[in-house]
Amino acid sequence: MSTNNRTKNLKLKQSRYSKNKKHQEGSRSSQSKPGKKPQAMQLVKKPPVRVSFLGGLNEIGKNITVIECENDMIIVDCGMAFPDGDMLGVDLVIPDFTYIEQNVDRVRGIVLTHGHEDHIGGLPFLLAKINVPIYGTPLTLGLVENKLREHSLINQANLNVVNSGGTITLGCMEIKFIHVNHSIPDSVAFAIKTPGGTLVHTGDFKIDCTPISGDTIDLSSFARVGDDGVLALLAESTNAQRAGYTRTEQMVSESLDNLFKKAEKYRIIIATFASNVNRVQQIINCAEKYGRKVAFSGRSMVNYMEVAVKLGYLKMPANILIDIDSLKKYLPEQVVLVTTGSQGEPMSALSRMAYSDHRKVMVGEGDFIIISANPIPGNEKTVGNVVDELLKRGCKVIYESMYDVHVSGHACQEELKLMHRLVRPKYFIPVHGEQKHLRKHAELAEFLGMDKKNICIADNGKTVEICDDHMKVVGSVPAGKVFVDGLGVGDVGSIVLRDRKHLGQDGLIIIVASLDVYDGHVISGPDIVSRGFVYVRESESLLDEVRKLALGILEDCAEKNVHEWGVIKNRLREEIAKLISQRTRRTPMILPILQEV
């Protein structure tokens, strides 16, 4: 190439370079003008995630949480709780589903962490109102299916099995099922990926490196979710007050083995939670080792075991299972009876045995009874009463922590710390526990370095809004306790319970009288009926005073032309209550019944 041509090419390149440089500088100058941003640099604000608690906070049981993002809503668990001692006549306590019913068109599904009653027990009552898809692991849905069949809801239920490690999409949310250890197999936690960020809900869990069945907790999945970034962690708090680690189930196996040796000549009766499939497996293993047959007692126990065997979660050796009616055919040292009633429930099999009310089993000096469960807070007295009755009958009773016959299924402080470290959330909401548990878990998060303003101790009925830049309570939703009494759901409220308590404490007095329809004077009566107040034969003079006072009030009202029954009944209640209080210092319910003739 000639020198002239080289010179021309060089000038041409320089010219192109200078034009490109001016163009780039012009672009930079236009980008730097105030009020203008390049399209690529504009930050899109993420939608908020809202979490509403309908149960499970400041209480044990009744766990249910609603998670919303954009126009989609999912429900995590739907549990129930057992009634307190002052809920007279109440069979179950379930959540208030009003908020879910109001937003049924936005509900994309229900996801279940595991098959315990405090997480699935409310489902039949919710599905009787709305029909939405349900997602859970095989054993969990097997137990749900059994429960729905009892309520004649199985034909309309939409049950979807998801194995641990699986992922589903519900609306704008992607939910990953992460395997955890608990006292029932097939338990999972959830990593819920939403447009607003990822939430992790642990469900009930513990870290057991030597579980009775299944794998150990999938810590690597929690770590991966944490690496990707977690907006908020919702972690259970049941054992947040307990230091250290929860003991492994293998300890119970060793203790049961020792007790089976000790009970060489006795009939063994073991009470445990019907849902504790792993514990029942341990009992079956010991029974096989020591040549004993196994029988089940209690409807829920039989139902749970049928499902567990059918799905392969309970390994039952051939010819080891016998019917409870066959117990008499065997010597005491040849059988093990596994029963419900570890919490002292009045209608449970063990309670009926203790009070000689069981139709098929009588207990006495030849029985070795193991209560393989710790009392749920509030149940200590009822469990103690059952133990006392069994001891009176000459039974040998092993209960609570006497021989390590029970370990918890919930994480203690060191396991909770590990979960926090793996997930590394920006925000934290402690769940599943009473106030003392929630506060202790919050303190644990602070100890690990989380800013106090990033921790929220919520309450049932509160809605927490979570964004990149804040977490705060933004409102309330209907939430409370709905009582189930027989076939009635919600027809027993605080007023009815107050009346039941009043009747139970002080009894009832009924005042019956017939009045003339024209002038209001007494034609017959008043008759006094007492129930639960005083023994009539020993209190005739008091009841005569009440009768005379009632007659005087009715005649006085007639003389003064007072014919409004509300006014007359109020006078009867007030003045008779005053008389009875002066004579007995009691306040029975007073019920006037008046009729015109």
LINSULGI-V216081 format. One record per helix or strand of 2 or more residues. SS is the DSSP state (H for helix, E for strand). FROM is the first residue (numbers start at 1). TO is the last residue. Records with the same first field share a line. If there is no record, write none. Layout:
BEGIN
SS=FROM-TO ; FROM-TO
END
This chain:
BEGIN
H=3-31 ; 39-41 ; 98-102 ; 104-106 ; 117-120 ; 123-127 ; 138-150 ; 154-156 ; 219-228 ; 250-262 ; 277-289 ; 299-310 ; 324-329 ; 332-334 ; 349-354 ; 380-392 ; 413-423 ; 435-447 ; 452-454 ; 494-506 ; 536-538 ; 540-559 ; 565-584
E=49-55 ; 64-69 ; 72-76 ; 80-81 ; 92-95 ; 107-111 ; 134-136 ; 159-161 ; 167-170 ; 173-179 ; 188-194 ; 197-201 ; 230-236 ; 267-271 ; 293-297 ; 335-339 ; 367-371 ; 396-398 ; 425-431 ; 462-466 ; 471-476 ; 481-485 ; 488-489 ; 508-515 ; 522-531 ; 589-596
END
